[in-house]
Amino acid sequence: MRNVININEDWRFIQEDAGLPESLPQDWQKIDLPHTWNAIDGHDGNGGYARGTYWYAKQFETPVQPLAGGRVYVEFPAAGQQATVYVNGTKVIYHEGGYSAFRADITDLCRAEGENLLAVACSNEYKDSVYPQSADFTFYGGLYRGVNLISVPNTHFDLDYYGGPGIQVTPKPCGDGATFEIKSWVTNPDENFTVLYSIYDEDGNEVASAVRPADDAAVTIYVPEVTLWGIDNPYLYEVTATLQRRNEAYDEVSALVGVRSFSCDPQKGFILNGVETPLRGVSRHQDMLYKGNALTAEDHYNDACMIKELGANTIRLAHYQHSQDFYDACDALGFIIWAEIPFISVFNKDPAAHLNCISQMKELIIQNYNHPSICFWGVSNEILIGGISEKLVENHKELAALCKELDPTRLTTIAHVSMTPIDSPLHHITDVESYNHYFGWYGGKMEDNGPWLDHFHEVHPDICLGMSEYGCEGIVTYHGPNPACKDYSEEYQALYHEHMAKVFDERPWIWSSHVWNMFDFGCAARDEGGVKGRNNKGLVTMDRKTKKDSYYVYQAYWTKEPMVHLCGRRYAQRAGETTQIRVYSNQPSVTLYMNGEKVGEQQAEKVFVFTVALKDGFNTLVAEAGPVKDSITLEKVEKEPSIYVLPEVTERAEGVANWFKLAGDLDLKAPMEFPEGKYNVKVPMGEIAKSEEAMKVVSEAVKLATNMKVAPGEGMWDMMKGMAPQAMVEMAGSMMPEGFLESLNAKLIKIDRK
C-alpha cells in the first residue's frame, strides 16, 4: 500500500549559492520545514528582500516497500519560485512556478542500505520564462509547504501527471440523487488488477460502489438520495479508489467531493443549487507576519475560520495556487472559491513565458479538480498594466480554451485593471468578468463606484460583472474627526467600506465582490502611510491580532449571528466639544449608553451614528443591540496625540498647491501640445527614465497624484515602466485638481527627449 512519509524535520539550509553538496553539510543552518528565507525581510520595511539561489539538504532512509519492484517518489507541495532537485548527487527534476506541487520518481537513485542525500537548489530570482514577472506582493523563496516521500508498489495510482491526485470525481445533481463520474489512472496495470470505487456519506456509510478493470477505470455511479453541498451546509462525500490484485489492496486514493450546481446570469448574479446567491467576500494572500508564506495547516485553517466569522461566502485566492490545506478548509467551511494563476501585471512576449502560463494552469486545474469549493478558474490579473497586443489577446483565448478542455464543469474569469476600456478586446473571452477598481483611493471618489458599475452593466447587459478588488489602506495608528482619502486612517477605511458594502448590497446582479484584502500582506517594495514593506488594505492586520473597524462593516452586512461593534476604540483620546460614535450592527436598533446613562436609541440599516459630548477624563460607552453588547473606553483630552496624523497628509496637500505655483502663468485650459523631440505625458515611464530631469518631474507628479514612489529599480517600477504619466494621473481622477495633467505636460515639453 501507499505510504506518505513527511520529512519536514532536521534539514540543513544555507542562504548562498553554495553548490551541490557531496554529503550533509554540518556547517549549514539547522531548520525544519515549512521554511522561507524571506520570513522577515519579505515585509520588514527595509526596502528589499533576498532574491537568489539558496540550498537545502536532508538525509533520508529509503522507505521499505514490502512488494518487489516498489517505487519511491519525492513530493514538493510547492517551492518558490524555481527548484532543482538532486538525490545522491544526481539531478532528478527541475520545476518552474512557485505555487504548485511537483514530484519525481527517485527509486533508481536510492541506496538499498544507509542514508540518501536529498539536495534542493531553490530560487526566487527573476526569470523571463516564469510568472509572476512583477507584482504588488513579495515573491517568497523556499520550501514553504514542506516535503514528502511517497512509497508505492510498482502498480499504483498515477503520480506523474502534473502533480495530480490520480483520481478525478465529477458529481452532478440528478433529481433527488446524483451521478458521480469518476476517472482514475493506474500506472503499470495488467489483467490482474481492478479498481474498487466506494462512495461514503459524512457518517461513514457506503452509499454506492462499482468495480472497473484497472486499464479502463472510468465509471459513472448513481447515488439515489444525496445532500447538496452549499455555503450553509457544506456536505462532503468521500470517494475512495482501491487498486486490488485478487484479494489484496495494492494502493488507495480518495477525494472529498460535494454535489452542487452553479451558474452565473448577467441580471441575477451567481446561482447556487438553483438559488440566487450574490457572492460577497474577500481576497486572500498566503503570508503572515514574520512567517512569510511558510504557514502550517493550522494557520491556513484559522485564516479560513476568521473569514467565515466575517460572514463572507466567497474568497478570491490571489494571485496563485494556494495550499491544499486551505482549499480543504474552504470545502469543509462552505466558501465559493476563485482560483487563479500568477499571470499578472506584466506580459512577457517570450514564448517560454506563455508555456509557463499553460503549465501553471494545468497544474492548478489537475491538482485541484476535486475541490467543490472551487467554481472559477482565473486566467489573469491586471494584465493590461503593461499594455495590450494581439498576442496578449490570443494568449488569453488559448488559456480560456485550455480551462474548458481540462474542466468543462467550471466557469472562467478574469480580473481587469481599472483602466481596461469598456470596449476592450479582452471582454467576452472568459465566462464571467470582474474589475479591480479603487475609486476613492488611488483615484476618483468612492461615490464613483456605483455609477461606473451601472454604466458598464448598461453597455454590456450580456456580461456577468463582478468586482475582483476594491479597498484602501487602513493603519490603526491614524485617527481623526474628519477622515479623508489618503489619510490612511482607520476611520476613512471604515467609511469607504461602509459605502462599498451598501453599493454591492443594492446590486445583487454583481456576481461577486472581493475586498482587497482580508489580511495585510507582504510587499517589500511598498512605502506607504508610514508602514513600509506591506500592503495595509487588509480588514485584519498581518499578524491576525487586530480586526480593523472595516472588518465589522462586513460582519454587519453578511453574518447571520447577532452582532454589534462600537467603532473607534483605537481613537482612544479625543478632543473637541462633541465626538461622533459609529456603531455597526445587523440588528434593527441600537441603544447607546455613556457612563451608565442612556444617550439615545436609533433604528438604521447596519450603520448607526451618534454624537456625544464626552466628560472630562475617561468615559465608558456601551452599545446594546438585541441580545448583544459592546463597550469601549474613551478619554477626553485638550489635544489629540500627534501620532494620530500621518505627516505626509499635510505634506501632500501643500505639495499639490506648490505644484501649481511652480507652473507659473501657464494657461492650463489651453490644449496640450506635443512637440517633436520633447518629452510629454504620453511617453512611457521607461522612456522618461532616460532623462534624469524628466524623471524627477514625473516622480514628483506621481507621488502627488497617487502617493506612490516611482523610480527605476524601486517599488513597483517593473509594473509601471510601461505606463505613461497621463494614464497614471488619470487613475487619480477627481482626486487631482483641474489642470494638473496639463501642468505636468507643460513642464515635460521643455525637456529634450533622449
N, C-alpha and C positions, 0 to 999 in steps of 0.2 A: 504493500500500500504506500501511497504518497506520504512523505514526511517533510513538513516545512520546519526548518530549523532557523530560529532567529540568531544572528551572530553580531548583535549590536555592541557587545561588551568587549573591552580590552583591545582597542585599536591604537595605532600609532599615527600621528599626523605631524607634518612639517609645512609651515607656511613659506615655502620657497620651492622653486622648480629643481628639486634635488636629484631628479633622475630615478630610474628604476633600481630599487634596492635588491641586493642578492640574498639578503636574509632580513629578518625582522630588525629594524633599526632600534637600538637601545637608547639612542640619544634624541629620538623624536618625542614629541609630547604624547602623553598617555591620555586618551579620550574614550568616551562612549558615544555611540550614535543614538539618536539623530544629532548631527553636528553641522554648523555653518561657521566659516571663519569671519563672517560679517555680522555675527550676533550683536555686536556693539557698534562697530564703525558703520554699519548699514543705515544707522539713523541717529548717531550721536551728535550730529551737527558740526562736524569738523570739515565739512565741505567735500569729502570724497570717501571712497571705501576701497578696500583691497580687491583688485581685479587681476587675477593671474592664474597660473597653473600650479597647483599645490598637490601634495601627495598624501595618500592614506595607505596604511599597510596593516595586515591582520593575518595571524596564523590560524589554521583550522585543520581538524582531522577529517579525513574522508568519511562521509556518512556510510554506515553499514547498510547494505541492501541485501535482504535475505535471498532474493532471487538472482540467479546468474544473469548477467547482461544488463543490470540496472544502470540508470543514468543519473548524473548529478548536474544540477543547474545552479548558477548563481543568479540571484534576482535583485535588481535595484528598483525600488518603487519610484525613485527619482534621483537625479544627480545634476546639480546646477553648475553650468549650463551645458557643458560638454564633458564627456568622460571616456577615458581609455582604460580598459581593464586587463590586467595580467594575472596569470596563475603560474607560479613556479618559473617566472621569467619569460613566459610566452604570452604574447598578446592574444586575447580571446574575443574582444569586441570593442568597437568604438561607437559611441552614441551621441547624436546631436539633438538638443532640446532638453530644457532643464526641468520639465514638469511631468513627464510620463514615465511609465515603467518599461524596463527592458531586461532581457535575460540572455544568458549564454550557457550552452552545454559545455561543461568543463571536465567531463568524465575522463577523457583520454589524457588529461594533464595531471590528474590527481594521483598521488602516490598510494600504493597499496598499504604501506606502513609509514608511520611518522607524520610529521606536520607538513602542511602545504602553506605556501605564502601567496596570499591574495594582495595585490597592489593596484591602486587606482590613481591615475592622474586626472584630477578634476579641475575644470577651468570655468571661470565666469568672465573670461576675456571676450571682447567684441570679436565677432566673426561674421564676415559678409554673408555667409550662407545660412546663418542661424537666426531665427526670430525668438524673442523680440530684438529689434535692431536698436531702438531707443524708445524710452517710455518714462512716464512720471512715477516710477517706483524703483526701488533698489533691486538689482539682479543678484540676489544672494547666491554664493557659491557653496558647494559642499555636498556631503551625503546626508541630506537633511530629512530623509524619510527612512533611514536605516537600510539594512542589507539582510537578505535571507539566502539560505541554501535550500534547495528542493531536491529531495531524493525520490526517484520514481522507478518502477520496473521498466524494462525495455519497451513494453507496450503500455501506453499511458495516454491520458487526455492531453491534447496538444499544448505545448509550452512555447512554441517558436513563432507564432503568428502575431506580430505587433504587440506582444506583451499581454495578449488576451487571456481570458479565464478558461478557454476550451469549451465553453457552453454558452449558448445564446437562447434566451427564452422570450417569446413574444405573446403575452396574454392578451386576449381580445374578448370583450364582453359579448355575450350571445344569449339574448333573452335573460332569464334569471341565472344562467350559467355562464361559462366562458370556455373558449378554446385556448390551449397553451401550445403554441407552435414552438417546438424545441429542436435545436440543432446542437450536435456536439461533434467534435473532431478527434479521432483516435490516431495516434502515431504508431506505426508498425502493427496494424491489425491483421489477423488471419481468421480462418473459418471457425476457430475455437472460441472466439471472443464475441460476447454480446454486451449490449448496454441496457441496463435496467433503469428506467425512469420512475421516480416516485414523487408525488406532489403531496405536501403536508400542509394542514392549516396551522393557525397560530397556537392551537392546543396540542400540536404534535400528532394529530390523527391523519393517517394516509387517506386522501380523498380520491386519488386516481393513480394509475400506473400504466406502464407499457414497456415492451421489450423490443429491441431492434438489433439487427446484425451490426457489429462494430464498424464495418466498412461502408455502411449505409444507414447512419444512425438517426436521420431526421424523422420526426414524428409529430403528429398533432393529437393532443389528448383533450378530451372534453370533460369538464367538471360541471355536474348538473346544477349545483347551487353554490354561488360564490358571494363573498363580501367584497364590495368595491374598495379600492384604495382611494382615500380622499384626504383633504387637508385636515379635517377634524377627526378622521378615523383612518389613519394610515395603515391599513390592514395588509400584512405581508404573508405570502405563501412561500414555503421553501421547496424548491425543485432540486432534487438530487439526481445525479447520473452516476451509476455504479458500473464500472467495467468489470465484467465477470468472465472467468475462464472455467467453465464447468461449475464446480461447487466452490470456487474461490474468488473473492473480490480482489482485483488487482489494483484498482485505482478508483478514486471518487472525487467528484467536484460538485459544488452546489451553488445555488443563487437564490437570494431573497428577491421576490418579484411582487408586483402589485397589478391588479386588474383595474384598469381605468380607461376612459375615453376622453379625448380633449380636442378642442379646435379653437380657432380664432375667427371672429367676424368683425368687419370694419365698423359696424354700427353697434354691436353688442359686446365687443371685447372678448375676453377669454371665457371659454365654456368648458367646465369640468364635469364629466359624467352627466351631461345634459343640462347643467345648471350654470347660468351666467355668474361668473366669479371673477370680478376685477382683481388682477394681481397687484398687490401693494406691498413693497418690501424694500430691501436694501441690497447694495453690492458689498462684497467682502474680499479683502486681501488676506493672505495666509500667514502674516507675521505678527509677532508680539514683541513688546519692549524687552530688549536685552536677551531675547531668544532668537531674534530674526525669524526665519521660517522653519527652524528646527523644532517643530511642535510635536507633542505627544498625542496619542489617541484621545486622552482625557482633555487636552487643550482644545482639540477640534470639537469634541462633543460639548464642552462647556460653551464654546462660541455659538454653536447651533442652539443650545438651550437659551442663551441670552437673547438671541434673535427671536426665538419662539415666545419668550416672555414679552417682547416688544409687541407681539400680535401680528407680525409680518407673516404673509403666506407665500412669499417668493424671495429667492436670493439669486442675484446675478453673481456668478463666481468668476471674478475678474483676476487677471486677464490671461488665464492659462488653465491648464488642467490641475485640479486640486486633489488633495489626498483622498484615497478610498475611504479613509476613516470619516472624512467629512461628508462624502456622498452617502455613506451608510447611515450617518446621523440624520441626514435630510430625508432619506427613505423612511426611517423609523419615526420621525417627528412630523412629517407631513408638509414639506415645502415643495413648491414648484420651482425647478432649477433651470437657469440659463447657463449652459456650459460652453466655453469658447477656447480658441487657441490664441496664442500671443502674436497674431498678425495685427500689428498696432502701430499707429502714428507715422511710421516712415516705411515707404515701399521701396524695396531693393529690386532693381531690374535684373539682377543676376539670376539666370535660370535655376541655379542651385538653391537660391533662397526660396523660390516657388516650390521646388521639390521638397524643401524642408517644411513648408506650409502643408503640403499634401501629406507628408509623413506624420506630422503632428496631428493633423485632422484624423487620419486613420487610427492613430494610437488613441486619441480621445474617444472616438466612437466605439472602436472594437473593445477597448478596456472597460468602457462604462455603459455598454448597451443595456445591461440588465437592470440598471437603477430606475425604478418607477418615478422617482422624483424628477429626473431629467426629462424635460419636454421640448427643449430648444437647443439647437446647435448654433453657436455664434461664429460667423465666418471672419469678422474683422472688427476693429475698434478705431474710430477717428483716423482712418487711413488717409483721408484727403488732406491732412495737415501737410503732407509732403507734396501735394499737388495731384492732378489726375492725368491719366494717359489711357489710350486704348488698351494697352497691355494690362493695366491695373483692372479695368472693367472686365476684360477677358478672363483674368485670373480669378476674379470673384465669381464669375459664371461657372468656371470649372470647379471651384470649391463647393459652390452650392449644389452642383450636379453630383459631386462626389458624396456629399452628405446623403442625398436621396438614394444613391446607388447602394451605399453601405447601410442606410437606415431609412426606408420609406415611411416609417411609422411616426417620425417626429418632424417638427417644423424647423425651418432655418430662419435665422435672424441676423441683424447687423446693427451696430451702434454707430450712427453717423456723427461726425463732428458738427458743432453748432452751425458753421457757415456752409455746410453742404447745401447747394441750391435745391429749391423745391422741384426744379426740373432736371436734376442731376441724372445722368445715365446709370448711377448706382441704385436708383429706385427700381422696384419690380424684379430684382434679381432673387431676393430671399422671400420666403413666405410672409413674414411679418417684418416690421422695421421699427427702430427706435432712434431717438436723437439724444445726444448729450448737450443739454442747454444749461448755461449758468447765468441767465438773465437775473440781475440782482446781485451778481458777484463780480465776474470778470467783465461784464458789460451789461448795459441796459438796466432796467428796473425789474424787481420781482413781479410787478404787475404786467410785464410784457409776456409772461409765460402763457397765460390762458388765451389771450388773443392770437398768439402765434400758433398754438395747437389748434384752435378753431379754424384759423385760416388754412393751415395745411389740410385739415380734415375736409374743408370745403373744396379745395383744389383737387385732392386725391381721395374721394369718398370710397375708392376701392382698396385703399391701403390700410391694413391694420397698423395703427400708430401707437407707439409707446414712448416712454421717457427713460432711457437707459442710465443716464447720470444727471443729477442736479444736486447742488449743495453749496455750502460756503464754510469758510473757516470759523471755528469757534474755540477760542482759547480761554480756559476757565479762570485765568488771571484778570481778564479785562472786563470792566463793567461800567455802567453809567446810566443816567436817567434819559438820555437821548440817543439810543443806539442808531448807528448809520452804517451803510455799506462800506466795507473795507476798514472798519474799526476793530475787526477781529474779536469783538466782544461776544460773550456767551449770550447776551441779550439779543444782539442782532441776528445771530444764528437761529435763535428760537423764534423770533418774529418772521424770519424768512421761511422757516419750516411750517409755522402756523399758516402762512399764506399758501404754501405749496400743497400742504395736506388738504386744504379746502379746494384748491384748483382740481386736484385729482378726484376728490370725493364728489365733485359736481360733474365729473366727466367719466362715467363708468365705461364708455366706449374706448377709453385709453386702455389697451390690453394689458399693459404693465407699467409700473413706475418703480424705479430703483434709486433710493437715496445713495448719493456718493458722500460718505461711505458709512458702513456700520461702525468701523473702528478707525481711529487714526492709524496711519501706516508709514513705513519707512520709505523715504525718498531722499537719499543722501544729497542730491543736488539742490534741494529746496532751501530757501532762506526767506521765509515769510512770517510776518506777525511776531517777530522776536523769538520764534521757535524754529531753529534750523534742523534740517535733516529729516523732516517729516511733513506729510500732508495731514493737516489738522481739521479736515472736514468731517471727521467721524462724529457719530452721535455718542460714542463712548471713547474714552482715552485709550491710548495704545497699550497701557498696562492692564486694561479692563477694570480698573478700580473706580472710575468716576463716570457715571451716566450724566451727560450734559442735559440741561433743561430741554433741548431739542428732542432728546430721546422720548421724553414723556408726552410731547406733542403727538407723536405717532401712536404711543400706547393709548392715549385717549381716543384716537380715531379707530384703532384696529383691534385692541384687545376686548374680549368679552367679559373678563373678570372685572368687577367694580374697582375703579382706581381713582385716586386724587393725588395731585402733586402741586406743592407750593414752589413757584419758581424763585430764583434769585437768592438762594441760600449762600452762595459764594459771594454775592454782592452784599456782604455782611455789615459793612459800615456805610451809612448813608447820611448825606447832608440835605438840607432843604426843609421847608415848612411841611411839605407833603411828599409822599413817595407812592409809586404805583406797585401794587401787588397783583401778580398774574397767577392764576390757578388753572391747571389743566385737569379735566375730569371727563369720564364717559357717563356720568350721572346727570340727570336733568337740572339739578340745582346744587349750589354750593353756598354754605354759610361760613363766613369768616369771623374769627374771634381774635382780639388783641388784648393781651394781658388779662384774659378771662372775661372780657366784655365783648358783646356781640357788635361787630362792625356793620354787618349787613348780610342779606341773602340775595342771590341772583339766580335767574334762570337764563341759560345760554347754551350754545352749541359748542362744546369741547373747551372753549377758552373763556375764562371768567376774569374780569378786570375790576379791581377795587382800588380806590385812592384813600390812603390813610395818613394821618398825622402822627408820626412816631413820638413817643415820650422820650425825654432825655434819658440817656443810658440805654440799658438793654430792654428789648421788647420781645415777647413771645407771641407768635402768630400761629393760629390753628385753623386749618380748613377742614370742614366736615361736609362730606357728600354721601348721602345714603348711609351705607354700612362702613364706610372707610374714612380715615382721617390722616392728616399730615401736619407737621409743625416745623417751624424754623425760628431761629433767634436772630434778630437784627439789632444793631446798635446805632443810635442817632449820634452823629458827630458834627463838629463845626466844619471840618474839611475832609473830603474823602481821600483815601491814600493815593499818592501819585502813581503807584504801580497799577491802578485800575485803568490807566490810559496809556496806550502804546504811543511812544514819542513820534513814531513815523506818521501817525494820523495827522498831527499838526503839520509836520514837515511836508507831507504830500499836498495838503491844501495850499500851503504857502508856495510850494513848488509850481503848482498849476498857475497861480497868479503871476509868479515871476516869469514863467514861460512867455506869457503874453507881453510883459514889459520888455523882454528881450527881443520880441518880434518887431518892436518899433512901430512905425506908422504904416504897416502893411495893410493893404485893402484885402481883408480876409474873406470878403464876399465875392471877390473877383474870381473868374475861372482859373483853375490851376494850370500852370504851364509846365511843359516837359521838354526843355531844350536838349538837343543832341549833345552828347559828350558830358552831361552833368548827371549827378545822382538825383533821384526823385523817390516819391513814396511808393512807386510801383516796382522798384528794383528789389529783388530778393535780398534777404539779410546776408546770405553768403557772399553776394557780390559787394554789398556795402562794407562788409568787414575788411575788404582790401584797402580801404581808406580809414586810417585812424581817426581823422577829423569827422568823417561822415558817421562812423560807428559810434563815436562819442555822442553826437547829436541824437541819433536814433535810440541809443541805450537810455538816454535821459527821457526821451519821449515814451518809450515802452514802460519804463519804471513809473512814470506819472500815470500812464493810461491803464496799466494792468497790475502795478505794484510788483512786477517780477523783474528780476535782474537778468539781463541777456548780454552775453559776451562769448566770443569764440572759446570753445573748450570748457565752458562752465554751464552749470544749471541745465536748462532744457534746450541748449543750443542745437543739438542734433535734430530735434523736432522742429525748431523754429527757423533754422537757417534757410529753409526753402520758402518761407513765407515773406511777403512784402510788408513793410510798415503799414501800408494802407489797410491790409487785412487785419493786422494786429490792433490798430487803433479802432477800426470799425467794430472789432469784437467788444470793445469797451462801450460802444454805442452812446446812449444818453448820459453815461457817467462822465463823459468828457464835454467841456463847454464847446459851443459852436465856434468853428474856426480853428480848432486845434490841429486838425489834419492839414489844413491849408497853410498854417504857420510852419508846420514841420516841412512841408514840401518847399516852402519859400526859403527855408534855411538850406535844404539839401541841394537845390538847383544853383547854389553859389559855389558848390564844390565840384572840381573836375573829377570825372569818372576815370578810374584806373583800369 
